Amino acid sequence: MECPLNGECLSTTSLIYKATVTSIEAEPKSETYVGLASNDFKERWRNHDTSFNNRKFSSSSELSKQIWKLKDKGTDYILEFQTIDRAAKFNPQSWICNLCTLEKYYIVFKPEIASLNLHNEINKPCIHKDKMLLDKT
C-alpha cells in the first residue's frame, strides 16, 4: 500500500488533511473531504483504504460513501490527499483539543474544501479526550 502523502505517512502526526476525489468522466467533478489523523497518517490511511475496498465498511465516512457511489456507477476516479494544517491533540490541563477544533473550523469556515463533510460532525465530542485522562476505576 503506497503512501498518498508523498511518502510522509509515518512522519506526519496530529494533522488535518484534505482528500480530493475527482471522477473521470466527460465532465469531471471533484468533491473534497476534511479529516484528521491524530496518530501517524499511515494508520488513518489504512482505515480509509479498508473502507474503500470492503463494502462492509462503505459507510464509515463520507469519503468512503463517495468512493462507493462512484464504484457502483462504474466511474473511475482519482483520489489525492494533502496536509492542510497541524495541531495538538487534547490537553488535559486546558481541556481543549486543538486538533478536533481545527477540523471543525475547516468544515464550517472553509466549506469549499469540505464538500463531502456533514455539518453534524461539528457536534461530535473530542475522540482524544478519554485517552488522555486518567482512568477513574
Phi and psi in degrees as a GROMACS rama.xvg file:
@    title "Ramachandran Plot"
@    xaxis  label "Phi"
@    yaxis  label "Psi"
@TYPE xy
-84.701  141.677  GLU-2
-71.8623  124.182  CYS-3
-82.5364  2.29988  PRO-4
-109.364  45.5327  LEU-5
52.9573  42.5479  ASN-6
76.9944  10.647  GLY-7
-105.053  22.0607  GLU-8
-65.0565  -34.7086  CYS-9
-85.3896  -26.6245  LEU-10
-93.5924  -4.14883  SER-11
-105.32  113.737  THR-12
-128.135  162.382  THR-13
47.1564  61.3259  SER-14
-128.162  157.71  LEU-15
-104.867  131.204  ILE-16
-125.308  159.379  TYR-17
-119.868  131.149  LYS-18
-109.558  131.997  ALA-19
-116.56  123.701  THR-20
-109.868  118.812  VAL-21
-116.31  120.758  THR-22
-75.8738  142.669  SER-23
-100.827  92.3137  ILE-24
-136.292  -178.429  GLU-25
-57.0476  -40.8578  ALA-26
-118.575  89.8422  GLU-27
-58.5782  142.378  PRO-28
-130.443  135.448  LYS-29
-109.748  140.427  SER-30
-125.751  149.789  GLU-31
-126.635  154.417  THR-32
-139.026  133.042  TYR-33
-106.356  131.843  VAL-34
-142.896  177.893  GLY-35
-129.704  153.08  LEU-36
-130.071  110.875  ALA-37
-80.5896  -34.8702  SER-38
-97.668  -155.452  ASN-39
-67.7766  150.683  ASP-40
-63.5484  -25.5489  PHE-41
-57.1357  -41.821  LYS-42
-63.4557  -43.9243  GLU-43
-66.3379  -41.1971  ARG-44
-62.1263  -41.0023  TRP-45
-59.2103  -41.5849  ARG-46
-65.3753  -44.4478  ASN-47
-60.4044  -47.7061  HIS-48
-58.0476  -41.0414  ASP-49
-61.2274  -43.7418  THR-50
-69.9402  -23.3221  SER-51
-80.3113  -22.3891  PHE-52
-113.773  -4.64142  ASN-53
-129.737  109.424  ASN-54
-55.936  -26.5838  ARG-55
-57.5687  -29.287  LYS-56
-108.175  18.6728  PHE-57
-64.6669  -20.2603  SER-58
-108.115  21.5283  SER-59
-73.1257  -20.9843  SER-60
-153.333  163.936  SER-61
-66.2255  -28.2549  GLU-62
-66.1424  -46.5495  LEU-63
-66.174  -34.0415  SER-64
-61.5715  -40.9107  LYS-65
-66  -42.5447  GLN-66
-60.4358  -45.7415  ILE-67
-68.5277  -32.1424  TRP-68
-60.9956  -45.1133  LYS-69
-67.5424  -41.9722  LEU-70
-61.2536  -42.8506  LYS-71
-65.0451  -28.636  ASP-72
-85.3508  -5.88858  LYS-73
75.0389  23.9608  GLY-74
-94.3424  127.986  THR-75
-73.6455  156.845  ASP-76
-150.014  161.707  TYR-77
-115.933  132.628  ILE-78
-119.267  122.293  LEU-79
-127.036  142.017  GLU-80
-118.745  146.772  PHE-81
-149.156  146.368  GLN-82
-76.8241  130.364  THR-83
-113.386  -18.1455  ILE-84
-168.177  170.026  ASP-85
-137.778  152.333  ARG-86
-161.93  162.086  ALA-87
-79.1995  149.551  ALA-88
-74.1064  -175.74  LYS-89
-50.2164  134.728  PHE-90
-112.964  116.282  ASN-91
-66.9544  -16.4179  PRO-92
-79.7429  -40.6859  GLN-93
-96.7209  -14.231  SER-94
60.8266  32.469  TRP-95
-123.734  137.859  ILE-96
-111.721  100.853  CYS-97
-64.227  -30.7002  ASN-98
-66.0311  -50.1483  LEU-99
-64.9663  -40.2769  CYS-100
-62.9941  -41.1689  THR-101
-67.8012  -39.2553  LEU-102
-60.116  -45.356  GLU-103
-63.4105  -37.8176  LYS-104
-57.2174  -48.9991  TYR-105
-63.6438  -39.1987  TYR-106
-64.9844  -41.7018  ILE-107
-82.2546  -46.6993  VAL-108
-97.3141  -7.69378  PHE-109
-130.56  58.0233  LYS-110
-61.8318  -20.8765  PRO-111
-67.0207  -18.3045  GLU-112
-109.007  11.6331  ILE-113
-138.14  45.1314  ALA-114
-65.6757  -25.9756  SER-115
-88.3476  -19.3332  LEU-116
-70.2611  143.869  ASN-117
-94.6796  144.798  LEU-118
-73.1416  -11.1725  HIS-119
-69.8997  -13.6119  ASN-120
-65.4018  -25.694  GLU-121
-73.883  -14.645  ILE-122
-91.5561  -5.7158  ASN-123
-72.5965  142.368  LYS-124
-72.9797  163.95  PRO-125
-60.8287  130.674  CYS-126
-86.2613  -5.05771  ILE-127
-99.9999  -16.8796  HIS-128
-57.9498  -50.8969  LYS-129
-61.6213  -32.1476  ASP-130
-71.2399  -24.2379  LYS-131
-94.9012  -12.8394  MET-132
-92.339  154.181  LEU-133
-69.2547  145.938  LEU-134
-65.1109  136.778  ASP-135
-97.8325  14.0658  LYS-136
